[in-house]
Amino acid sequence: MNTEMVISIAEKGIYTIIIVCAPLLLLALGIGLAVSIFQATTQIQEQTLAFVPKIVGVMVGMIFFGPWMLETIITYTIDIFTNLTRFVG
């Protein structure tokens, strides 16, 4: 196993993590921005108002994006285990 192979494996892993996490993070960002604009407009400064919609949105996002996220992670894991002999030997 040489340096280029290690860098390639790490690059694929980081890319997979970013791709899997991005939908939920962007969903939480959008909900947080919308709630913040609503709070600034109405001058309501309740902390739970920003927290609860994000949790609900991320949970709905996990239900919606969950199968795709799981498939992406499983594909990466199968790729790693399939090429394990090439990495070690």
C-alpha positions as CSV (number, residue, x, y, z in Angstrom):
1,M,0.0,0.0,0.0
2,N,1.6,3.2,-1.1
3,T,0.9,6.9,-0.3
4,E,-1.3,7.5,-3.3
5,M,-3.6,4.7,-2.3
6,V,-3.9,5.9,1.3
7,I,-4.7,9.4,0.0
8,S,-7.3,8.0,-2.4
9,I,-9.0,6.0,0.3
10,A,-9.1,9.0,2.7
11,E,-10.3,11.2,-0.1
12,K,-13.2,8.8,-1.0
13,G,-14.1,8.5,2.7
14,I,-14.2,12.3,3.3
15,Y,-16.2,12.8,0.1
16,T,-18.7,10.2,1.1
17,I,-19.1,11.8,4.6
18,I,-19.6,15.2,3.0
19,I,-22.2,13.9,0.5
20,V,-24.1,11.9,3.2
21,C,-24.2,14.8,5.7
22,A,-24.9,17.7,3.3
23,P,-28.6,17.2,2.9
24,L,-29.4,17.2,6.6
25,L,-27.0,20.1,7.3
26,L,-28.4,22.2,4.5
27,L,-32.0,21.4,5.7
28,A,-31.1,22.5,9.3
29,L,-29.4,25.6,7.9
30,G,-32.5,26.6,5.9
31,I,-34.9,26.0,8.7
32,G,-32.7,27.9,11.1
33,L,-32.4,30.8,8.7
34,A,-36.2,30.9,8.2
35,V,-36.9,30.7,12.0
36,S,-34.3,33.4,12.6
37,I,-35.9,35.7,10.1
38,F,-39.3,35.0,11.6
39,Q,-37.9,35.8,15.1
40,A,-36.3,39.0,13.9
41,T,-39.5,40.1,12.2
42,T,-41.8,39.4,15.1
43,Q,-39.2,40.2,17.8
44,I,-39.9,36.9,19.6
45,Q,-36.7,35.8,21.4
46,E,-37.7,32.4,22.5
47,Q,-34.8,29.9,22.3
48,T,-36.9,26.8,21.9
49,L,-38.6,28.4,18.9
50,A,-35.3,28.0,16.9
51,F,-34.5,24.5,18.3
52,V,-37.7,22.5,17.9
53,P,-38.3,23.1,14.2
54,K,-34.7,22.1,13.4
55,I,-35.1,18.8,15.2
56,V,-38.4,18.1,13.5
57,G,-36.9,19.1,10.1
58,V,-33.8,16.9,10.6
59,M,-35.9,13.9,11.7
60,V,-38.2,14.3,8.6
61,G,-35.0,14.7,6.5
62,M,-33.6,11.5,8.0
63,I,-36.8,9.7,7.1
64,F,-36.7,11.1,3.6
65,F,-33.0,10.9,2.9
66,G,-32.2,7.9,5.1
67,P,-32.4,5.1,2.5
68,W,-30.2,7.1,0.1
69,M,-27.7,7.8,2.9
70,L,-27.6,4.2,4.0
71,E,-27.1,3.0,0.4
72,T,-24.2,5.5,-0.1
73,I,-22.5,4.3,3.1
74,I,-23.0,0.7,2.3
75,T,-21.6,1.2,-1.3
76,Y,-18.5,2.8,0.2
77,T,-18.1,0.0,2.8
78,I,-18.5,-2.7,0.2
79,D,-15.9,-1.0,-2.0
80,I,-13.4,-0.9,0.9
81,F,-14.0,-4.6,1.8
82,T,-13.9,-5.7,-1.8
83,N,-10.5,-4.1,-2.3
84,L,-9.1,-5.0,1.1
85,T,-6.7,-7.6,-0.3
86,R,-5.3,-5.0,-2.7
87,F,-4.9,-2.6,0.1
88,V,-3.1,-5.0,2.5
89,G,-1.2,-7.1,0.1
